[in-house]
Amino acid sequence: MTKPIDRAEMKAQTRKLLQTAQVSPKGMTALYCACLFLLSLLEALIPGPELVSTFLSILTTLAGWILAAGFAFYCMDIRRRERSEYAVLFDGFSFTGKIIALNIVINLFVFLWSMLFVFPGFIAHYRYSFALYNLYENPDMDIMEALNLSKRQTQGYKMELFKLDLSYMGWILLSMLPSLFFTSQAILTLGFSGMDPYAALAAPMPLWQILTASAFVYALSIFYLPNYQCVQLAYFDAAKEDMPEFRSRRTDFSDGPGSF
């Protein structure tokens, strides 16, 4: 049976927990976001034919998934009140294959459900939201087992996870301000010049605007991302308590867990 969750209390407890972290949450998030920004910069600045650009885009996406795993490891250690060094951000490279495979399968399932209608895809997104955490805690777990376990764990939690995301919507909207400003500026400029202002919506943004907007998003993430990730992990822990048969088998990554 799903336990009632006091989201406000959980956020408050998480803020106190983050203050006890031996490695600064803001410092770790800054390192994580800096790596993501460098990947975006690499993709934007390296010229080449369309095939090369596509390859770089795929490569940066895969690297982002692996770094996201490392950041989740850090937040898991905070939840356990364990010390986590900056190097943990790169622990995901120990089982790259499984992380990439699971992300691909999740995105594929969500996409296929979304083709039926938006709402089924929306539900699928939350249905599989714990799958990656299952894999992070159990690197030798089969990816389909992680997905099936997530389906069971999120029963009764999908709406709570949706409410959690809504509670951070202010940060998301704030992060969109630079992009909205640049787009509005382009529309007004074209409108005053007598051209079709809606052409600005189809035209690509200049590189400096893209990088500025990205930098703003990542800088803003430093202030809310650790709290969001840790609160989501608190939901994950609550779901595990509802399943006493589930036991974490997270291994020492220095031993090199098996890859997909």
N, C-alpha and C positions, 0 to 999 in steps of 0.2 A: 504494500500500500504506500502511495506517495505521501511523504511527510509535507506538511505546510511549510512554506519558506517565507521568512521575513526578509525580503530583499534589502530593505534599508538597513536592518541590523547586520546582515551579512556584509554589506558594503562597508559599514562602520568598523566591523571586526577586521575586515581585510585591510583597511587603511592603517589600523593599529599594527597588524601583522607585518605590513610592508615596512613600517618604521623600525622593526627589529631585524630586518635583513642585514646580514653582515656585508654583503656586496650591494651597493646602491642600486635600487630599482631604476632610478632615473639614469644612472650611468650605464646599466645593462641595456636599457631600452634605447639610449642614445647610440650605443655601439650597434645594436640590432638595426635601428633605422638608418644609421650611417652606411652599413653594409648594403641595405636595400637601395639607398639613394645612389651609391656607387654603381650598383648593378644597372639601375635606370640610366645613369650617366653613361655607362659603357655602351648600353644599347643605343642611346641617342647619338653619341658622338662618333661611333665607328661607321664610316661610310661603306657602301657596298651595294651590290644588286639585291633585288627583292628576296632571293633565296637566302643570301647571307643575313639579311635583316630578320627574316622569319626564324632562321636558326638561332640567332642571338636572342630573339624574343622568347623562344622556347627554353633556351639555356638559362636565361635570367629567371624565368618562372619556376623552373625546377630548383634552382639555387635558392629562390625565395621560400619554397616549400620546406627545404632542408633547414634553413635558418629559423623558420617558424617553429620547427620541432625543437631546436636548441633553446629558443626562448621559452617554449612550454616546459622544457626540463627545468629551467631556472625557476619558473613560477611554481612547479611541483615541489622543488626543494624548499622554497619559501613556505609552502603549505605544510611541509613536514618539519619546518624549523631547522633545516639543515643548511650548512654553508655551501654555496655554489660559486665557483670561480667564473671569471669572464670566459674562460675557454669552453665552458659548457655550451655556449652558443653554437659551437661547431660539432657537438656530439652527434647530431643527426647524420653526419657523414659516415658514421659507423655502420648504419644500415640504410644507406641511400635508396637502394632498390625497392625496399618495402614501402618507404615513405612516399616515393614517387608513384609506385603502383597503386597504393591506397588512395592517394589524392586523385589520380586519374579515374579510378573506379567510382569514387564519390561524385566527382564532377560529371561523369558520364551518366550515372543514375539520376542525379538531380536534373540534368539536361533532358533526359528521356521522359521523366515525369512532367517536366515543364512543357513538353511538346503537347501533352494532353490538355493541360490548362495551367495557368500560373499557380493556382492554389495547391495542386498536388506536388508541384516542384518545390513550393514553399515548405510544405510539410516534410518532403524528403530531405531538404536542407537540414532541418532540425532533427529528423530521425537518425541521420548519420553523424550528428555533431560530436558524439563521444567516441566515434570509431578511431580517430587519430590518437586520442588520449589513451584508449585501450592498447594501441600499438606502442605508444611511447612508454607505457608502463610494462609492456610485455613484448620486447622486440622480436622474440621467437614465435609470436602468435601469427597464425595464418590471417591474411587480410580479410578473407570472407568471414572468418570467425570474429574478427574485430567489428565488422559491419553488422553481423547478426546480433552480437552482444550489445552494440549500440542501439539497435532497434528495440531490444528488451529494456535497456536502461532508460531510454527516453520516454517510455510509456508513462504518461502522466506529467512529464516534464517539458513537453514541447511548448505549451503555452507559457510556462514559466521562463523558458529560454527566450521566447519571443518578447516577453515583457522586459527581460533583462536587456535585450538589444535596444528596445524602445527607450529605456532609461538612459542610454548613452547617445540617443539621437541628437541631442544638442551639440555634442562634440563632433559628430559626423557632419552636421549642417555647418558648423563653424569651419571645419576643414575645407568645405566647398567654396568658401568666400572668394579666394583668389581666382579660381576658375570662373565663377559667376561674374566677378568684376571684369576680368579680361574679355569674356564673351560679350557682356553688356557694352563695354567700351568699343569693341569691334562693330557691334550692331549700330550703335549711335554714330560712329564715324562714317560707316557706309550710308546710313540714312541721311546724314547731313550733306553728303557728297552727291546725293541723287541716285545712288545705286540701290539695288535690292538689299535691304538690311538682313534678310534671312539667309543671304549667301554666307554670312559670317558663321552660321551654324554648320554649314557644310565644309567650310575652309578649315584646314588644319591650323592649330595654334602654333605660333613661332616657338622655336626651341627654348628660348630664354623664359618664355611664359610657362611652358610645360615644366621646366626645371624649378622655377620659382614656386609654382603651385605644389609640386611634389615635395620640395623642401619644407613648405609650410605644413603640409599634411604630416610629414615625419616628425617635425619639431613639435607639433601639437600632440602627437601620439605619446611623447615622453611623459605627459602629464596625466594621461588616463589609461593607457594600454596595460600597464602592470596591474592596476586595480581590476580592469575588466577581465583580463586573463585569469587572475587568481579567483575572482568571484565565479567565473564560469567553471573553474576547477572545483570550487566548493559545491556547485551543483552536481558535478561529476561524482564527487565523494559521497554526496547525499544519495545519489542514485545507486552507488555501490553498496551503501548500507542497506538499501532495500533488497539487495541480492546477496545474502550471506554466503552463497555458494561461490561467489566470485572472489578470487584472491589475486593480488598483484604479484607478478613474478618478474618485476623489473630487474634486469641484470646489471652488472658492472660493465660499462661501455668500454673500459680499457681492455676487456677480454675479447672484444670484437664480436658482437652478436651476429648471428647468421643473416645473410642478405637474401633478398627475394630471388 
